[in-house]
Amino acid sequence: MLSVMRRSANSWLLVLLFAAIIFVFAFNFGPWAGNVGGGVSYAADVNGRVITLPEFQAAYSRQFQTIQSYRPGYTNEQAEKEGLRKIVLEQLVSKQLLANLARDHGLSVSDSELAAFIQERLFGEGRAFDRETYRRLINSNFQSTEAQFEAQLRRDLLAERMASLLATGVNISNEEVSSTFVSRKTRVSLDVIRIDASAKDSQKYSKALLADLKKGIPFPKLNLKGHEKAAKILATGFFRQDSRFIPEVGQSPDMIRAAFALSLEHPVSDTIFEIDNAYFLIKLKDKEVPDMKKFAEEQASIKSSLLMMRKKQLMENYVAYLKKKASIKYNEQLVGAEKA
């Protein structure tokens, strides 16, 4: 069983379970100031099982420092604004719910498995276990007793094991992989007319232009007389379906969906799009489809990413279901108005 845990140590499960077993020995407690716990001795109570304040503080500090490593200059104020306390606490609650479910289904982590895991993660290969060093690490970095630390670690391993079991049946078909490859690699470019929505009769004029486009009148021959200031003809250049922004237009998921539904046989969209106080008409200019001969080169990586996303979504949905059924009591002073 331990070999399975070792092989999956860098798998999606640890990502999904919010880096449950990340040992960081160079942090301090309390990136925030003050007594976050108020007079309450726990961070949360999940079906009678307590998540302690020191456990929450350790998890918060690890998460805070992880964010700082990716976002230098990340501050306490940003953490408060982004609700980091609530995020971390919900992660701990999710792990507790999965661990509870694992116990209900008869799963367990033996003492020998736990000892081997601690040896591997805290001391590594070729370094003998030292009881005094172990005690000092736990007391100074996790502010807990050995028994409390090992109980938390056993819970985290149980949660990971339960997540692995739940995701056993998840699969991705070859058709899905092929469809995703085509979707990711297909690109379109558009001819666009932008009409200022605040201009006189702009809506009526937009409808008239759309009718002309559908008759097959090319862009250069469209009648812009009297609307030269309000109407502009633009070209987007190529963009992909997973783009967040359309060049020369802005952000519009609806327009992106419509653009990729167009074909050279039916190039004009029936929709008049309204974005940022302007009306937009679109016509497909060109469409590039991928070379399926290159599909084999990317098939494995696409399947892996789709599998990870599906497992993540499955776990998020299942944890949300468990939360609805559970009795969860939060420390009000800890999460304040952001309490779930």
C-alpha positions in Angstrom: 0.0 0.0 0.0 2.8 2.4 0.8 4.3 1.9 -2.7 1.0 3.0 -4.1 1.1 6.2 -2.0 4.7 6.9 -3.2 3.8 6.5 -6.8 0.9 8.9 -6.5 2.7 11.4 -4.4 2.9 13.9 -7.2 -0.4 12.9 -8.9 -3.6 14.9 -9.4 -4.8 13.6 -6.0 -2.4 15.8 -4.0 -3.3 18.7 -6.2 -6.9 18.0 -5.8 -6.6 17.5 -2.0 -5.0 21.0 -1.8 -1.4 19.9 -1.2 -2.5 17.9 1.9 0.9 16.5 2.7 3.4 19.3 2.0 6.0 19.5 4.8 7.4 23.0 5.1 9.8 23.6 7.9 10.6 27.3 7.4 7.4 29.2 8.2 6.0 31.2 11.0 2.5 31.1 12.2 0.1 34.0 11.7 0.7 36.0 8.5 -2.3 37.9 10.0 -2.3 39.8 13.3 -4.4 39.3 16.3 -6.3 36.4 17.9 -8.1 34.8 14.9 -9.8 32.2 16.9 -11.5 34.5 19.3 -12.5 32.5 22.4 -13.2 29.3 20.4 -10.8 26.4 20.6 -11.4 25.0 17.2 -11.4 26.1 13.5 -14.3 23.8 12.5 -16.2 20.8 13.8 -17.1 18.3 11.1 -19.6 15.7 12.2 -18.0 15.7 15.7 -14.4 15.6 14.5 -12.5 18.8 15.3 -10.1 20.8 13.0 -7.9 22.5 15.5 -6.7 26.1 15.4 -3.0 25.2 15.2 -3.8 22.8 12.3 -5.6 25.6 10.5 -2.8 28.1 11.2 -0.2 25.6 9.8 -2.3 25.0 6.7 -2.9 28.7 6.2 0.8 29.6 6.5 1.8 26.9 4.0 -0.8 28.2 1.6 0.2 31.8 2.1 3.8 31.0 1.4 3.0 28.9 -1.6 1.1 31.9 -3.1 4.0 34.2 -2.3 6.3 31.9 -4.2 4.2 32.4 -7.3 3.1 36.0 -6.6 6.0 37.9 -5.0 4.8 40.7 -2.9 1.5 38.9 -1.9 0.3 40.6 1.2 -1.9 39.9 4.2 -4.4 42.5 2.9 -4.6 40.7 -0.5 -5.1 37.4 1.4 -8.0 38.9 3.4 -9.5 40.4 0.3 -9.4 37.1 -1.6 -10.9 35.2 1.4 -7.8 33.0 1.9 -8.9 32.0 5.4 -12.2 30.6 4.1 -10.5 28.8 1.2 -8.0 27.1 3.5 -10.7 26.1 6.1 -12.9 24.7 3.4 -10.0 22.6 2.1 -9.5 21.2 5.6 -13.2 20.5 5.9 -13.2 18.7 2.5 -10.3 16.5 3.7 -12.1 15.7 6.9 -15.3 14.7 5.1 -13.3 12.4 2.7 -11.5 10.8 5.6 -14.8 10.3 7.5 -16.2 8.6 4.4 -13.0 6.4 4.1 -13.5 5.2 7.7 -17.2 4.5 7.1 -16.1 2.2 4.2 -13.6 0.4 6.3 -10.4 2.0 5.0 -7.5 2.6 7.3 -3.9 3.6 7.5 -1.8 1.2 9.5 0.9 2.3 12.0 3.6 0.8 9.8 2.3 2.7 6.8 2.2 5.9 8.7 5.7 5.3 10.1 7.1 4.6 6.7 5.5 7.7 5.2 6.9 9.9 8.0 10.3 8.4 7.5 10.2 9.0 3.8 8.9 12.6 3.9 10.6 14.0 6.9 14.0 12.2 6.8 14.3 10.7 3.3 16.3 7.8 2.1 19.5 7.0 3.8 18.8 9.2 6.9 17.9 7.4 10.1 14.8 8.3 12.0 15.6 10.4 15.0 13.0 10.7 17.7 14.2 14.0 19.1 14.5 15.7 15.7 11.0 14.5 14.9 9.6 15.8 18.1 11.3 19.2 17.6 10.0 19.5 14.1 6.4 18.7 15.1 6.4 21.0 18.1 8.0 24.0 16.4 6.5 23.9 13.0 3.1 22.4 13.5 2.4 23.5 17.1 1.0 20.1 18.0 1.9 17.0 19.9 3.2 13.9 18.0 -0.2 12.2 18.6 -2.1 15.2 17.2 0.2 15.5 14.2 0.0 11.8 13.4 -3.8 11.9 13.7 -3.9 14.7 11.2 -1.5 12.9 8.8 -3.5 9.7 9.1 -6.6 11.7 8.2 -4.9 13.3 5.1 -3.8 9.9 3.9 -7.2 8.5 4.4 -8.7 11.4 2.4 -6.3 10.8 -0.4 -7.1 7.1 -0.4 -10.8 7.8 -0.6 -10.3 10.2 -3.4 -8.4 7.6 -5.3 -11.1 5.1 -4.8 -13.9 7.4 -5.9 -12.0 8.3 -9.1 -11.3 4.7 -10.1 -14.0 4.5 -12.7 -13.4 7.8 -14.4 -12.3 7.5 -18.0 -12.0 9.6 -21.2 -13.1 8.1 -24.6 -10.9 8.4 -27.7 -13.7 10.4 -29.3 -13.5 13.0 -26.6 -9.8 13.3 -27.0 -10.1 13.7 -30.8 -12.8 16.3 -30.4 -10.8 18.2 -27.9 -7.7 18.2 -30.2 -9.8 19.6 -33.1 -11.4 22.2 -30.8 -8.1 23.4 -29.4 -6.4 23.6 -32.7 -9.1 25.1 -34.9 -8.7 28.8 -35.5 -11.0 31.4 -37.1 -10.6 35.0 -38.2 -13.6 37.4 -38.5 -14.6 40.5 -40.3 -16.4 42.7 -37.8 -18.6 45.8 -37.9 -18.7 47.8 -34.7 -21.5 50.3 -34.3 -21.6 52.8 -31.4 -24.7 51.9 -29.5 -25.1 55.5 -28.4 -25.3 56.9 -31.9 -28.7 57.9 -33.4 -30.7 55.0 -34.8 -27.8 52.6 -34.1 -30.0 49.6 -33.4 -32.0 50.1 -36.6 -28.9 50.7 -38.6 -27.3 47.5 -37.2 -30.3 45.4 -38.3 -30.1 47.0 -41.8 -26.4 46.1 -42.1 -27.1 42.6 -40.9 -29.7 42.2 -43.6 -27.2 43.4 -46.3 -24.6 41.0 -45.0 -27.0 38.1 -45.2 -27.7 39.0 -48.8 -24.1 38.5 -49.6 -23.0 42.1 -49.9 -19.2 42.2 -49.2 -17.9 44.4 -46.4 -16.2 47.0 -48.7 -19.5 47.7 -50.4 -21.7 48.1 -47.3 -23.5 51.4 -47.1 -21.8 53.4 -44.3 -23.0 56.8 -45.6 -24.1 59.0 -42.7 -22.7 56.6 -40.1 -19.0 56.9 -40.8 -18.3 58.1 -37.2 -20.4 55.4 -35.5 -19.5 52.4 -37.6 -16.1 50.8 -38.0 -15.0 47.8 -40.1 -12.5 45.7 -38.2 -10.5 42.4 -38.7 -9.8 40.2 -35.8 -7.0 38.1 -37.1 -6.9 34.4 -36.1 -8.0 33.3 -32.6 -8.8 30.0 -30.9 -12.0 28.7 -29.2 -10.4 28.8 -25.8 -9.4 32.4 -26.2 -10.6 34.7 -23.4 -10.6 37.8 -25.7 -11.4 38.4 -29.3 -8.9 40.7 -31.0 -10.3 44.2 -31.7 -13.6 43.2 -29.9 -13.0 42.2 -26.3 -14.4 39.6 -24.1 -17.6 37.8 -25.3 -18.0 34.0 -24.8 -21.3 34.2 -26.8 -19.5 35.7 -29.8 -16.7 33.1 -29.6 -19.3 30.3 -29.6 -21.1 31.8 -32.6 -17.9 32.4 -34.5 -16.9 28.8 -34.3 -20.3 27.7 -35.4 -19.9 29.6 -38.7 -18.7 28.0 -41.9 -17.5 29.3 -45.2 -20.9 28.2 -46.6 -22.8 30.0 -43.9 -20.4 32.8 -42.8 -22.7 35.4 -41.3 -24.0 35.2 -37.7 -27.7 36.0 -37.2 -26.9 37.6 -33.9 -26.3 41.3 -33.2 -23.9 41.2 -30.3 -23.8 44.0 -27.7 -20.5 44.5 -25.9 -19.3 47.6 -24.0 -22.0 50.0 -25.4 -21.4 48.9 -29.0 -23.2 46.6 -31.4 -21.2 44.0 -33.4 -21.9 42.1 -36.6 -19.6 39.2 -37.5 -18.7 37.4 -40.7 -16.3 34.5 -41.0 -13.3 35.5 -42.9 -11.2 32.3 -42.7 -11.0 29.0 -40.7 -8.0 26.9 -40.1 -8.5 23.2 -39.1 -5.8 21.1 -37.6 -3.7 18.5 -39.3 -5.0 15.2 -37.9 -1.7 13.6 -38.7 -0.3 15.4 -35.7 -3.0 14.1 -33.4 -1.0 11.1 -32.3 1.8 13.4 -31.0 -0.6 15.1 -28.5 -3.2 12.4 -27.8 -1.6 11.2 -24.6 -1.2 14.6 -23.1 -4.7 15.7 -24.0 -6.2 12.6 -22.5 -4.2 13.1 -19.3 -5.4 16.7 -18.9 -9.0 15.8 -19.6 -8.8 13.0 -17.1 -7.4 15.3 -14.5 -10.1 17.9 -15.1 -12.9 15.2 -14.9 -11.6 13.7 -11.7 -11.3 17.2 -10.2 -14.8 18.0 -11.2 -16.1 14.7 -9.9 -14.4 15.3 -6.5 -15.6 18.9 -6.2 -19.2 17.7 -6.9 -19.0 14.8 -4.4 -17.4 16.9 -1.7 -20.2 19.5 -2.2 -22.7 16.7 -1.8 -21.0 15.5 1.4 -21.1 19.1 2.8 -24.8 19.4 2.3 -25.4 16.2 4.3 -22.8 17.0 7.0 -23.1 18.8 10.3 -20.4 21.5 10.1 -19.8 24.1 12.7 -17.4 26.9 11.8 -15.4 29.3 14.1 -17.3 32.5 13.5 -14.4 34.7 14.5 -12.1 32.9 12.1 -14.1 33.2 8.9 -16.4 36.1 9.8 -19.0 37.0 7.3 -17.4 34.7 4.7 -18.6 31.6 6.5 -20.0 29.1 4.1 
